[in-house]
Amino acid sequence: MRLGIITLNLANPSAARAERLLGWLAERPEQIMVLTETGTGPGTNALLRRLAGAGWAVLSAKPPDGERGVAIATSLGAATDRGELFKYLPWRSRRVAVDGLEVVGLYVPSRDESREKVERKRRFCGSISTWLKAHPARQTVVIGDLNVLEPVHRPHYGTFRDWEYRLYDEFLVRGYVDAYRHVHADRMEHSWVDYAGHGYRFDHVHASADLANRITACEYVHDPRDEELSDHSALVLRLEWPTDLELRETAKPGDSDSLALF
């Protein structure tokens, strides 16, 4: 069976943009969605509520006002919510277990040059490093907007500090493979582009090495950015799975009077 996982930064959507995002997500075939930069406004609330109303299991911790978080939605029936990873900014991590696989969704804080923002991001990255050291990499996928770059990123940006590059490297040291690099050894794509046209590969998926031979595809999908649904591209991972996975009865996450089965 083919198992699909997609991540997309929602960029804290307005209600109108959330409606468009729902339309796009409804057409996706992946059974697990990791949605980053969720907010507390009507857009995020409506999107998650309507996914749940359409039969998806929606796992999230509502962030405090002014904060941003991560949510996981899945159409897999045997999925178990394993909660957050960290006590620090807990709404920025979520994990789900299904058929022996653990999927961890992360939304690492961005930063500017202020001391507060730098220390906030450094502390969260430190929490990830501590977790990686304590949890052997087995049957695990870590996916989301990590807000860090690989050291060989093109172009190179001197604004990123050594500890930010080390977080990317730590996944490799701790027994993970960069799934995109596993499939595309030399290609360089960007999942976020600033107003000046500078591109960054911020969104990542790291799979434990024991899953490497199951990876059949790992691709950026640029439609959300091209269609102004988000300022990020989506990232998709596909795995060959050795067993049949139980699926929930889900519908397109539309209005209650216009639900159509996938």
C-alpha positions in Angstrom: 0.0 0.0 0.0 1.2 3.5 -0.7 1.3 5.8 2.3 1.3 9.5 1.6 2.2 12.4 4.0 2.0 16.0 3.1 3.1 19.1 5.0 2.0 22.7 4.2 2.5 26.0 6.1 -1.0 27.5 6.2 0.4 31.0 7.1 -2.3 31.6 9.6 -5.1 31.9 7.0 -8.0 34.3 6.9 -11.4 32.7 6.6 -11.5 33.4 2.9 -8.1 31.9 2.3 -8.9 28.9 4.5 -11.8 28.2 2.2 -9.5 28.1 -0.7 -7.0 26.0 1.2 -9.7 23.5 2.0 -10.6 23.2 -1.6 -7.0 22.4 -2.5 -6.5 20.0 0.4 -9.7 18.1 -0.5 -8.2 17.0 -3.8 -5.0 15.7 -2.3 -4.6 11.8 -2.0 -2.3 11.8 1.1 -3.6 10.1 4.2 -1.7 12.3 6.7 -1.6 16.1 6.6 0.9 18.0 8.8 -0.3 21.7 8.8 2.1 24.3 10.2 1.6 27.9 11.2 -1.9 27.3 12.5 -3.4 30.2 14.4 -6.3 31.1 16.7 -8.4 33.0 14.3 -11.5 32.0 12.3 -9.6 30.7 9.3 -7.6 28.0 11.2 -10.6 27.2 13.4 -12.9 26.7 10.4 -10.4 24.7 8.4 -9.7 22.2 11.3 -13.4 22.0 12.3 -14.5 21.2 8.8 -11.8 18.6 8.3 -13.0 16.9 11.5 -16.6 17.2 10.4 -15.7 15.4 7.2 -14.4 12.5 9.2 -10.7 13.2 9.5 -9.0 12.7 12.9 -7.6 16.2 13.7 -4.9 16.4 16.3 -3.8 19.7 17.6 -3.3 21.8 20.7 -4.7 25.3 20.3 -1.9 27.8 20.6 -2.3 30.9 22.9 -3.5 34.1 21.2 -0.7 35.5 19.1 1.1 32.2 18.8 1.3 29.7 15.9 1.2 26.0 16.1 1.0 22.7 14.2 -1.9 20.3 13.6 -2.0 16.8 12.1 -5.1 15.5 10.2 -5.3 11.9 9.1 -7.8 9.7 7.3 -6.2 6.5 8.9 -8.5 4.8 11.2 -6.0 3.2 13.6 -4.1 6.4 14.3 -3.2 7.2 17.9 -2.6 10.7 19.1 0.7 10.7 21.1 0.5 14.4 22.0 3.2 17.0 21.9 7.0 16.3 22.2 8.1 19.2 24.4 6.9 21.2 27.4 8.4 24.3 25.8 6.1 25.8 23.1 4.1 22.5 23.2 1.7 23.7 20.5 4.5 23.7 18.0 4.9 19.9 18.0 2.5 17.0 17.5 2.9 13.3 16.8 0.7 10.5 15.7 1.3 6.7 15.7 -0.1 4.3 13.1 0.7 0.7 12.3 4.1 1.0 13.9 5.0 4.3 12.3 5.4 7.5 14.2 4.9 10.8 12.4 6.1 13.9 14.1 5.0 17.3 13.0 7.1 20.3 13.9 6.9 24.1 13.4 10.2 25.6 14.5 9.9 29.4 15.3 11.3 31.9 12.9 13.4 34.7 14.2 14.8 38.1 13.6 18.0 39.6 15.2 16.3 40.4 18.5 17.7 38.6 21.5 14.3 37.3 22.5 13.5 35.8 19.1 17.0 34.3 18.8 16.8 32.6 22.2 13.3 31.4 21.6 14.4 29.6 18.4 17.6 28.3 19.9 15.7 26.9 22.9 13.2 25.1 20.7 16.0 23.7 18.5 17.7 22.5 21.7 14.5 20.7 22.6 14.5 18.9 19.3 18.2 17.9 19.8 17.5 16.5 23.2 14.6 14.5 21.9 16.7 13.1 19.0 19.4 12.0 21.4 16.9 10.3 23.7 14.8 8.5 21.0 16.5 6.1 18.6 15.5 6.7 15.0 13.1 3.8 14.2 10.0 3.8 12.0 9.8 7.6 12.4 9.1 10.5 10.1 9.7 14.1 11.2 8.2 16.6 8.9 7.2 20.3 8.9 8.5 23.8 8.6 11.8 23.6 10.4 13.0 27.1 9.5 16.5 25.9 9.1 18.6 25.2 5.9 20.9 22.4 4.9 24.6 23.5 5.1 24.9 23.0 1.3 21.9 25.2 0.6 22.1 27.3 -2.5 22.3 30.2 -2.2 24.2 30.4 1.1 22.8 32.9 3.6 25.2 34.2 6.2 22.3 35.3 8.4 21.9 31.7 9.6 24.0 30.7 12.6 26.0 27.6 13.2 23.5 26.2 15.6 20.7 26.4 13.0 22.8 24.5 10.5 23.7 22.0 13.2 20.0 21.1 13.8 19.8 19.9 10.2 23.0 17.9 10.6 21.8 16.4 13.9 19.0 14.6 12.1 21.6 12.9 9.9 23.9 12.1 12.8 21.0 10.6 14.8 20.0 8.1 12.1 17.7 10.0 9.8 17.8 10.6 6.1 16.7 13.8 4.4 14.0 12.2 2.2 14.2 14.9 -0.4 17.9 14.5 -0.7 17.5 10.7 -0.7 15.5 11.1 -3.9 17.1 14.2 -5.4 20.8 14.2 -4.6 21.7 17.5 -6.3 18.5 19.3 -7.1 17.8 22.6 -5.3 14.3 23.8 -4.8 12.9 26.4 -2.5 9.8 26.1 -0.4 9.6 29.8 0.6 10.6 33.0 -1.3 10.9 36.4 0.2 9.7 39.7 -1.4 13.1 40.2 -2.9 13.0 36.9 -4.6 15.5 35.1 -2.3 14.5 31.4 -2.0 14.8 29.1 1.1 14.3 25.4 1.6 12.7 25.7 5.0 10.2 22.7 4.8 11.8 19.3 5.4 11.0 15.7 5.9 13.5 13.4 7.7 12.8 9.7 7.8 14.6 7.2 10.0 17.1 5.2 8.0 15.1 2.0 8.3 12.4 3.6 6.1 14.8 4.7 3.4 14.2 1.7 1.1 10.4 2.4 1.3 10.7 6.0 0.0 9.2 6.1 -3.5 8.9 9.8 -3.9 9.6 13.1 -2.1 8.5 16.2 -3.9 7.8 19.9 -3.4 4.4 20.9 -4.7 4.5 24.6 -5.6 0.8 25.1 -6.4 -0.1 26.6 -3.0 2.6 29.3 -3.4 1.9 29.8 -7.1 -1.9 30.2 -6.5 -1.3 32.4 -3.4 -3.0 29.9 -1.1 0.1 30.2 1.2 3.5 31.7 1.0 5.0 28.2 1.2 5.1 25.3 -1.1 3.8 21.9 0.1 6.1 18.9 0.6 5.0 15.3 -0.1 6.5 12.0 1.0 5.3 8.7 -0.3 6.2 5.4 1.3 5.5 1.8 0.2 3.8 0.2 3.2 3.9 -3.6 3.7 0.4 -3.9 5.2 -3.1 -2.6 4.3 -3.9 0.5 6.4 -7.4 1.0 7.8 -9.0 4.1 6.4 -11.7 6.2 8.0 -14.8 7.1 6.1 -14.0 10.6 5.0 -15.6 13.2 2.9 -14.5 16.3 1.2 -14.2 19.0 3.9 -16.9 21.2 2.5 -20.2 22.5 3.9 -22.5 19.9 5.4 -24.9 20.1 2.5 -22.3 19.4 -0.1 -20.1 16.6 1.2 -18.9 14.2 -1.4 -16.9 11.0 -0.6 -13.3 11.0 -1.7 
